[in-house]
């Protein structure tokens, strides 16, 4: 039996790079008189995180309880939080990073908490399980175990090769023939399984959804840009929320496919982020995640609707039905192309927006929504790398460096505006030694 005087708490599983983006989540938990119990993985520099926690001016100073784990396996995480479960009245388990989707869902399931559900979380974290369970929603595909690579063939060419256990577009490659396939397969680790999928032509979108007891309460469609036109990679280089230019039929196809995917995996409570391509009017599933969206998408929806997503996320984790509005503005994030070399300075010409070094400072700028018809504006310049790091080919999300965020009325030409904002940014690089 546990003591009756345990403080109510929420377990948050994340890493510093995401905590810096979602500080509002920690603030929201504390504002409800709940204790944030934060678990981080090996990618978090603990000295830097503890420095932020010790700084009274930093939002992460609201964190008192911190545990670091060497890996994100379910057993490792459950062992790490066992004392929290005994000492606190844990009322919610929230995942803020892809690596913790499975253990966060498992903890919630084991404690009988509101949440995605252990099975839904497990499927969302495993690309091969996703394709098996959601075969009717996706492209043609084949899964290949490490021992089967020599004979592996995709359903057709061109094809996409995806390592099953990675994230952030890491290792995702286009291949046009058997020779390119063999070369791509040689680049994966000896224990990595891979997916071979047909290349689906068409624009890419994500659907963010708030789900309560299996019911989709709110959905928003975000248009995506990748660098696939320039080569063999699929790195995301931009987002626009809500997506412009969709017909009613296209919007309905995306929302219906997303609802069908979530129903099929039995998703119960929480926020989801699913990625689709529109091909000949059909929404084809790329993947679905049981977590907050990445990059600046939560900020984009805040700017677009005027209301932050984090309170609704905490509501859902606690089993409370939230209310979230429809967008009244359009918000955009665009990543810059960059040359190779050592990153130096990032400056902005003729703009009042400050440059935010989000990795260095462990902090994102606060989004301040504007009135629906307020003039367009650049609201943030985000530097996701640190001065002195080496920049190169943007083969995956971790290789990107600088992006701009802005918003405007729903009828604004955000593509033209974002080009203007991007052109005002100066990124200085030096040759490597």
Secondary structure by P-SEA (a helix, b strand, c coil): cccccccbbbbbbbcaaaaaacaaaaaaaaaaccccbbbbccccaaaaaaaaaaccccccccccbbbbbccccaaaaaaaaaaaaaaccccccccccccaaaaaaaaaaaaccccccaaaaaaaacaaaaaaaaccccccccccccccccccccccccbbbbcccccccccbbbbccaaaaaaaaaaccccbbbbbbcccbbbbbbbbbccccccccbbbbbbbbccccccccccccccccccccccaaaaaaaaaaaaaaaaaacccbbbbbbbbbbcccbbbbccccccccccaaaaaaaaaccccaaaaaaaaaacbbbbbbccccccbbbbbbbbcccccbbbbccccbbbbcccccccccbbbbcccccccccccccccccccccccccccccccccccccccccccaaaaaaaaaaaabbbbbbbcc
